[in-house]
Amino acid sequence: MDKHDSIDHCTELLRQEAIRAGLLDAADPPAADGVISAAATRAIETLIDRAVQVPAPSEEACRRHHAAHAARYSRGERVQLRHVLFAVTPGVDVAALRRRAEACLLELRCHDGQPGEAFAAAARELSNCPSGAQGGELGWLVADDCAPEFAREVFGHAEVGVLPRLVHSRFGLHVVEVLQREPGEALPFEAVRGAVEAALRQQAFATALHQYLQVLGGAQTPLVQ
């Protein structure tokens, strides 16, 4: 079972549990092409709200997290990067798209010639972003220039070069090369307390949801990885 089949499986587990809990009409249809009904979406949200309880993180846990991930809570960090975008568009075969993106990533990481030239060529040939015409160059960016899910994968890390993983965003799958980094100003815990607490709540929610899915029979799920 690949990742997308597993996600569909977990969604169906939650939909069936919502029916058993009386939150959804038993006549609600199963997913069609991976899409569930609006009623099922609302019922699953209600089910998860009831079943997955997340305690507030302690002050000590928040401070430990901040100390261990200070780079994530800085101001003014800049990154110069380029990317190859494999866009997820309506009707696209996501599994095939992922295979192409993973093949591109592997080739660029293993390239033994001039890595800059290889990356630029791949961007011009394969990228679905207008930046492909410039070899994938995005220039210098700060976190606010990017979609939040993209920024989380790129900012607050020390990596330079082609990242060893695909970066997922609402636009698709990205092969990313970090060319340079300029560190930002580390912010004190008091200034980012809310962001730290939110990050720990999200981690706790992911763990609790994973455990709930295991109880329902979905132990092999990537939903919350």
C-alpha positions in Angstrom: 0.0 0.0 0.0 1.6 3.3 -1.0 1.2 6.5 0.9 -1.8 7.8 -0.9 -3.7 4.5 -0.7 -2.9 4.5 3.0 -4.3 8.0 3.4 -7.5 6.9 1.6 -7.7 3.9 3.9 -7.4 6.0 7.0 -10.0 8.5 5.7 -12.4 5.5 5.2 -11.7 4.2 8.7 -12.6 7.6 10.1 -15.7 7.9 7.9 -17.0 4.5 9.0 -16.3 5.4 12.7 -18.3 8.6 12.2 -21.2 6.5 11.0 -20.9 4.1 14.0 -20.8 7.2 16.3 -24.0 8.5 14.8 -22.4 11.6 13.4 -22.9 10.6 9.7 -25.8 9.0 7.9 -25.2 5.3 7.1 -26.1 6.0 3.5 -23.2 8.4 3.0 -21.2 7.1 0.0 -17.6 6.0 0.2 -14.9 8.2 -1.3 -15.0 8.6 -5.1 -11.5 9.2 -6.6 -10.2 10.0 -3.1 -12.9 12.6 -2.4 -15.4 12.2 0.4 -18.7 14.1 0.8 -18.9 17.4 2.6 -21.1 15.8 5.3 -18.4 13.1 5.8 -15.7 15.8 6.1 -17.8 17.7 8.8 -18.5 14.4 10.6 -14.9 13.4 10.7 -13.8 16.8 12.0 -16.4 16.4 14.8 -15.2 12.8 15.5 -11.6 13.9 15.8 -12.5 16.8 18.0 -14.2 14.5 20.4 -11.7 11.6 20.3 -8.4 13.3 20.1 -7.6 15.3 23.2 -4.4 17.4 23.4 -3.2 18.7 26.7 -1.6 22.1 26.9 2.3 21.8 26.9 4.0 22.7 30.2 6.2 25.8 30.6 9.2 23.5 31.0 8.5 21.6 27.8 8.0 24.9 25.9 11.4 26.2 27.1 13.2 23.0 26.3 11.7 23.0 22.8 12.7 26.6 22.2 16.3 26.0 23.5 16.6 23.0 21.2 15.2 24.7 18.1 16.3 28.3 18.5 16.9 28.7 14.8 13.2 28.2 14.1 12.3 31.1 16.2 14.5 33.8 14.7 13.8 36.9 12.8 15.3 38.0 9.6 16.8 34.7 8.4 17.4 34.8 4.6 17.9 31.9 2.3 19.0 31.9 -1.3 17.6 29.0 -3.2 16.3 27.5 -6.4 13.9 24.7 -7.0 12.3 22.3 -9.5 8.5 22.2 -9.0 6.4 19.2 -9.9 3.0 20.8 -9.7 0.0 18.9 -8.4 -2.9 20.0 -10.7 -6.4 18.6 -11.2 -6.4 15.1 -12.8 -2.6 14.6 -12.4 -1.4 11.1 -11.5 0.1 12.0 -8.1 2.0 8.6 -7.8 3.6 9.1 -11.2 4.4 12.7 -10.4 6.1 11.6 -7.1 8.2 9.1 -9.0 9.4 11.7 -11.4 10.2 14.1 -8.6 12.1 11.4 -6.6 14.1 10.4 -9.7 15.0 14.1 -10.3 16.1 14.5 -6.7 18.2 11.3 -6.8 19.9 12.3 -10.0 20.7 15.8 -8.8 22.1 14.5 -5.5 24.2 12.0 -7.2 25.4 14.2 -10.1 29.2 14.1 -10.4 29.6 16.9 -12.9 28.9 20.6 -12.3 26.0 20.5 -9.9 24.9 24.0 -10.6 24.6 23.3 -14.3 22.7 20.1 -13.8 20.2 21.7 -11.5 19.6 24.6 -13.9 19.1 22.2 -16.7 16.6 20.1 -14.7 14.6 23.2 -13.8 14.4 24.4 -17.3 13.3 21.0 -18.6 11.0 19.8 -15.8 9.9 22.6 -13.5 6.2 23.8 -13.6 7.3 27.1 -12.1 8.0 30.2 -14.2 11.4 30.3 -12.4 12.4 27.2 -14.5 13.3 29.6 -17.3 16.0 31.0 -15.0 17.3 27.6 -13.9 14.9 27.5 -10.9 16.4 30.6 -9.3 14.1 32.2 -6.6 16.7 34.5 -5.2 16.9 35.6 -1.6 13.8 34.8 0.4 12.6 35.2 4.0 10.1 32.8 5.5 7.1 35.2 4.9 7.8 35.0 1.2 6.9 31.3 1.1 3.9 29.1 1.9 4.2 28.2 5.6 4.6 24.4 4.9 7.4 25.2 2.5 9.1 27.6 4.9 9.0 25.0 7.7 11.1 22.7 5.5 13.7 25.3 4.4 14.1 27.8 7.2 15.5 27.1 10.7 17.9 24.5 9.4 21.6 24.4 8.7 21.5 22.5 5.4 23.1 23.9 2.3 23.0 22.2 -1.1 20.3 20.0 -2.6 18.0 19.0 0.3 17.9 15.2 0.8 14.1 15.1 0.7 11.3 16.4 -1.4 9.6 19.5 0.0 5.9 19.4 0.0 3.7 22.5 -0.4 0.2 23.3 -1.6 1.7 23.8 -5.0 3.2 20.3 -5.4 6.5 18.6 -4.8 9.8 20.6 -4.8 13.4 19.6 -5.4 15.2 22.4 -3.5 18.8 23.5 -3.5 19.9 26.0 -0.8 22.7 28.1 -2.2 23.4 30.3 0.8 22.0 31.1 4.3 22.1 34.3 6.3 21.2 33.6 9.9 18.6 35.7 11.6 18.4 37.2 15.0 17.4 34.7 17.7 14.3 35.8 19.6 13.9 35.3 23.3 11.5 32.7 24.6 9.0 35.3 25.9 8.7 36.8 22.4 7.8 33.5 20.7 6.0 31.7 23.6 2.8 31.4 21.6 4.5 30.0 18.5 6.4 27.4 20.6 3.2 26.3 22.4 1.4 26.0 19.0 4.2 23.9 17.6 4.1 21.5 20.6 0.3 21.3 20.5 0.5 20.3 16.8 3.1 17.6 17.6 0.9 16.3 20.4 -2.1 16.3 18.2 -0.2 14.4 15.5 0.8 11.7 18.0 -2.7 11.4 19.4 -4.3 11.2 16.0 -1.8 8.5 15.0 -2.6 6.5 18.1 -6.4 6.9 17.5 -6.0 5.6 13.9 -4.0 2.6 15.2 -7.0 1.8 17.5 -9.3 2.0 14.5 -7.0 -0.4 12.5 -4.9 2.1 10.6 -1.5 1.5 12.1 0.2 1.7 8.7 -0.7 5.3 8.1 1.5 8.2 7.0 -1.1 10.8 7.8 0.7 12.3 10.7 4.3 11.7 9.9 
